[in-house]
Amino acid sequence: MKKGIILLLTLVLGSVTVLQVDAQSGKVRTENEKDVKKKDVQKIEDETVQGETIKIETSLVTVPITVRDKKTGGIYQGLKASNFAVYEDGVKQEIVNFAATEAPFTLVLLLEFSRQITLFRNEIINPAGLFVTRFVRPKDQVAIVAYDIKPAVLNDFTDDPAVLSGSIGILIRNLPAWSESNLFDALKFVIQGGKLDGVEYGGIQELQGNAAILLISSGLDTFSKINYSQALKLVENAGIPIYSIGIGNLFFKIYEDRMAPEQRLTWLQAANQLRSFSQLSGGAYFPVTFQGELPTTLEAITMLLRSQYTLAYSPTNTRRQGKKRKIEVHVDIDGDGQPDNKRLILTYRQSYQER
């Protein structure tokens, strides 16, 4: 049986209010809660959602989505499938599976650990340690993967605080061994799986349930076997939100004036790569400059992870020509039949490539 692996990224929103929608009246209630979650599968057979069993036998496109108020930043909870409409290339699709999840999450915490970030080891270790000690709850499943020239699985999925803290302890006690930082290959491993040191690991795409990637990285890639374009395509098609913390922001601010133009461009491109991975996947990218930003950043991420909706549809267009398909989601908060997108912040994957 293959071992599992998942990847998790980060997001800074500050204090976030939960907006609870009453199922009967459509009115919004505000609560000071913190919860979120998500799910991705390619084939779902018998799925029970809020007491209803929906039988699905076709390949689905899953769309994890979070819904926030543009003015307050508050997260909307309690929405139903009827509040959502999904369009592919402008054609409305039938939502055949819907999940409003307030349950434990499954994550891979993916950490860069190479010599090129040696001066900023704490920018990697501190957020990872804070996350596993303060924000992981019983029944959450977290795998920790560090990477330099190749990925290393520090622990498989677990909610055991001792195991998770032990993995962080390994990073604290050791210095990076390699200068290479093969981010693209690490993403491929986490998403698709593969053999590592004689052990076969399953990728995040094989898992059923809420899944996400928390990536803590500079965004630099030295010489991965796959290129940036291939990595983008992998991320776009995975349907797994990537929340990324860019730890290169502090380095860039300190040393920007002393950088050669080529080096400056390299660091700007690294930040752009993290941003692109997060936007394509329906996650979010947040550059963290100071340690004091971390608690609110990680708190916001866990709220979104526990307050995520998942929509799934079977495309009406069955042709497979290798083209990109555009996804658009409309959300009707008050049930008046008109989308309220202009006053909302919607975070979801907005495209995928035909296979």
C-alpha positions in Angstrom: 0.0 0.0 0.0 1.4 3.4 -1.0 2.1 5.9 1.7 0.4 9.3 1.4 1.8 12.7 1.0 0.3 16.2 0.9 1.5 19.8 0.7 0.5 23.0 2.5 1.1 26.7 1.9 0.5 29.9 3.8 -1.7 33.0 3.9 -1.8 36.3 5.7 -5.2 37.9 6.1 -5.0 39.4 9.6 -8.0 39.0 11.9 -10.9 37.4 10.0 -14.6 37.4 10.9 -16.8 34.4 10.1 -20.1 35.4 8.4 -22.6 32.7 9.0 -25.5 32.5 6.5 -28.8 31.3 7.8 -30.1 28.5 5.6 -33.7 29.6 6.1 -33.7 33.3 5.8 -30.6 33.9 3.7 -29.5 36.5 6.3 -25.9 36.8 7.5 -24.8 36.2 11.1 -21.4 37.1 12.3 -19.4 34.9 14.7 -15.9 35.0 16.0 -15.0 31.5 14.9 -12.1 30.1 13.0 -12.6 27.1 10.7 -12.1 25.7 7.1 -11.6 22.8 4.7 -11.4 21.3 1.2 -11.6 18.2 -0.9 -10.3 16.9 -4.3 -11.0 13.7 -6.1 -11.0 12.6 -9.7 -13.7 10.0 -9.3 -16.3 10.0 -6.5 -18.8 7.2 -6.2 -21.0 7.4 -3.1 -20.7 10.7 -1.4 -22.8 11.8 1.5 -23.2 15.5 1.9 -25.4 17.0 4.7 -27.6 13.9 4.8 -28.0 13.6 1.0 -26.3 10.8 -0.9 -25.2 11.7 -4.4 -24.0 8.9 -6.7 -21.4 10.0 -9.2 -19.7 7.7 -11.7 -17.9 10.2 -14.1 -14.7 12.1 -14.0 -15.2 15.4 -12.2 -13.6 18.8 -12.1 -13.4 19.9 -8.4 -13.3 23.5 -7.4 -12.4 24.3 -3.8 -13.5 27.8 -3.0 -13.5 30.3 -0.1 -16.0 33.2 0.1 -15.1 36.4 1.9 -16.7 39.8 2.2 -14.7 42.5 0.3 -15.3 45.2 2.9 -14.7 43.3 6.1 -12.7 40.3 5.0 -15.2 38.1 6.8 -15.6 34.5 5.7 -19.0 33.3 4.7 -20.1 30.0 6.2 -23.4 28.1 5.9 -23.8 28.5 2.2 -25.6 25.8 0.2 -25.1 24.4 -3.3 -27.9 26.6 -4.5 -25.8 29.7 -3.6 -23.3 28.7 -6.3 -23.2 28.6 -10.0 -20.3 27.2 -12.0 -19.4 28.1 -15.6 -16.8 26.4 -17.9 -15.8 28.5 -20.9 -19.0 30.5 -20.4 -21.3 27.5 -20.3 -23.2 26.8 -17.0 -22.4 23.4 -15.5 -24.4 21.2 -13.2 -23.0 21.0 -9.7 -23.1 17.2 -9.0 -21.2 17.2 -5.7 -21.1 19.9 -3.0 -19.3 19.9 0.4 -19.3 22.6 3.0 -16.6 21.4 5.3 -16.0 22.2 8.8 -13.8 19.3 9.7 -10.1 18.2 10.1 -7.9 19.0 7.2 -5.2 17.0 5.4 -2.0 18.9 4.6 1.5 18.6 3.4 3.8 21.2 4.9 6.5 21.7 2.3 9.6 23.4 3.5 12.7 24.7 1.6 15.9 23.6 3.5 18.9 24.4 1.4 22.2 26.2 2.0 21.1 29.2 0.0 18.6 30.1 2.8 21.0 29.2 5.7 21.1 32.8 6.9 17.3 32.7 7.2 16.7 29.2 8.6 14.5 30.6 11.3 12.2 32.1 8.7 11.5 28.4 7.7 11.6 26.7 11.1 9.6 29.3 13.1 6.4 29.3 11.0 6.6 25.5 10.7 7.0 25.0 14.4 4.3 27.5 15.2 1.9 25.9 12.9 2.3 22.3 14.2 2.2 23.4 17.9 -0.5 26.0 17.9 -2.8 25.3 14.9 -3.0 21.6 14.3 -5.9 19.9 16.1 -6.6 16.3 16.8 -7.7 14.4 13.7 -5.9 16.9 11.4 -3.5 14.9 9.2 -0.2 16.7 8.5 2.8 15.4 6.5 6.1 17.4 6.6 8.4 17.3 3.6 11.6 19.3 3.4 13.5 19.7 0.1 16.9 20.8 -1.2 18.3 18.8 -4.1 15.4 16.4 -3.6 12.5 16.1 -1.2 12.7 14.3 2.1 9.7 13.0 4.0 10.2 13.9 7.6 6.9 12.3 8.6 3.9 10.8 6.9 0.4 12.0 7.7 -0.3 12.2 11.4 -1.9 14.3 14.1 0.5 13.1 16.8 2.1 16.3 18.3 5.2 14.4 19.4 5.9 13.2 15.8 5.3 16.6 14.3 7.4 18.4 16.8 10.1 15.7 16.3 10.2 16.5 12.6 10.7 20.2 13.3 13.4 19.3 15.8 15.3 17.5 13.0 15.5 20.8 11.1 16.5 22.7 14.3 19.4 20.3 15.0 20.8 20.1 11.4 22.2 22.5 8.9 21.2 22.3 5.2 23.5 19.9 3.3 23.0 21.1 -0.3 23.0 24.4 -2.0 20.4 23.3 -4.6 16.8 24.2 -4.1 14.7 22.1 -6.5 11.2 23.6 -5.8 9.6 22.4 -9.1 10.6 18.8 -8.5 9.4 18.9 -4.9 6.0 20.2 -6.1 5.8 17.3 -8.6 6.6 14.8 -5.9 4.0 16.1 -3.5 1.3 16.3 -6.1 2.0 13.1 -8.1 4.0 11.0 -5.7 6.9 8.7 -6.7 9.7 6.6 -5.3 12.0 8.1 -2.8 14.9 6.2 -1.1 13.3 2.9 -2.1 9.8 3.8 -0.7 6.8 4.4 -3.0 4.7 7.4 -2.0 1.3 8.3 -3.3 0.7 11.9 -4.4 -1.9 14.3 -3.1 -4.1 13.7 -6.1 -4.7 10.1 -4.9 -6.2 11.3 -1.6 -9.9 11.7 -1.0 -10.9 14.4 1.5 -9.8 18.0 2.3 -6.3 18.6 1.1 -4.0 21.6 0.7 -0.4 22.6 0.3 1.4 24.9 2.8 4.6 26.0 1.1 7.2 27.9 3.0 9.9 28.8 0.5 12.0 31.5 -1.1 10.6 30.5 -4.5 14.0 29.9 -5.9 14.6 26.9 -8.1 18.2 25.9 -9.1 18.0 23.0 -11.6 14.8 20.9 -11.2 14.3 18.1 -13.8 11.0 19.8 -14.8 10.8 23.4 -15.9 8.6 26.3 -14.6 6.0 25.8 -17.4 5.6 22.1 -16.5 5.3 22.9 -12.8 2.6 25.5 -13.6 0.6 22.9 -15.5 0.9 20.4 -12.7 -0.3 22.9 -10.2 -3.1 24.1 -12.4 -4.5 20.6 -13.0 -4.1 19.3 -9.5 -7.1 21.2 -8.1 -5.2 21.5 -4.8 -5.0 25.0 -3.2 -1.4 26.1 -2.5 -1.0 28.6 0.3 2.6 30.0 0.2 4.7 32.0 2.6 7.5 33.8 0.8 10.5 33.9 3.1 12.7 35.7 0.6 11.0 39.0 1.3 13.2 39.9 4.3 16.4 38.9 2.4 15.4 41.0 -0.6 14.6 44.1 1.6 18.0 43.8 3.4 20.2 43.2 0.4 18.4 44.7 -2.6 20.6 47.8 -2.8 23.7 45.5 -2.9 22.4 43.1 -5.6 23.5 43.0 -9.2 20.7 43.5 -11.7 20.7 39.8 -12.5 20.5 38.8 -8.9 17.7 41.2 -8.2 15.7 39.8 -11.1 16.2 36.3 -9.8 14.7 37.1 -6.5 11.8 39.0 -8.0 11.1 36.0 -10.3 11.2 33.7 -7.3 8.5 35.7 -5.6 6.5 35.7 -8.8 6.7 31.9 -9.0 5.2 31.5 -5.6 2.5 34.0 -6.4 1.7 32.2 -9.6 1.5 28.8 -8.0 -0.9 30.1 -5.4 -3.1 32.0 -7.8 -3.4 29.1 -10.3 -4.3 26.6 -7.6 -6.9 28.8 -5.9 -4.7 29.4 -2.8 -2.9 32.6 -1.8 0.6 34.0 -1.6 1.8 36.2 1.2 5.3 37.5 1.6 6.2 37.6 5.3 8.9 40.1 6.3 8.9 40.0 10.1 8.4 37.2 12.6 5.6 39.1 14.3 3.4 38.6 11.2 3.4 34.8 11.6 0.6 34.2 14.2 -2.1 36.1 12.3 -0.9 34.7 9.0 -1.1 31.1 10.2 -4.4 31.7 12.0 -5.9 33.1 8.8 -4.7 30.1 6.8 -6.2 27.6 9.2 -9.5 29.5 9.2 -9.7 29.3 5.4 -8.7 25.6 5.4 -11.6 24.8 7.8 -14.1 27.1 6.0 -13.7 25.9 2.4 -16.4 24.7 0.1 -15.8 22.2 -2.6 -17.9 22.1 -5.8 -17.6 19.4 -8.4 -19.0 19.1 -11.9 -18.8 16.8 -14.9 -18.0 19.0 -18.0 -20.7 19.2 -20.6 -17.9 19.6 -23.2 -16.5 16.1 -23.5 -13.9 16.9 -26.2 -10.2 16.5 -25.2 -8.0 18.7 -27.4 -5.3 19.7 -24.8 -6.7 23.2 -24.5 -7.1 25.3 -21.4 -10.6 25.6 -20.0 -11.7 28.6 -18.0 -13.7 28.2 -14.8 -15.9 30.9 -13.3 -18.0 30.7 -10.1 -20.9 33.0 -9.3 -22.1 33.3 -5.7 -25.5 34.5 -4.7 -25.3 35.2 -1.0 -28.9 36.5 -0.4 -30.7 34.1 -2.7 -32.2 36.8 -4.9 -31.0 35.1 -8.1 -28.3 37.6 -8.8 -24.6 37.0 -8.2 -23.0 39.1 -5.5 -19.4 38.7 -6.8 -18.7 42.4 -6.9 -18.9 42.6 -3.1 -17.0 39.3 -2.5 -13.5 38.0 -2.6 -13.6 34.5 -4.2 -10.6 32.3 -4.1 -10.7 29.3 -6.4 -8.9 27.6 -9.3 -9.9 29.5 -12.5 -8.7 27.1 -15.2 -7.4 23.7 -16.0 -5.8 21.9 -19.0 -7.7 19.3 -20.9 -6.1 15.8 -20.7 
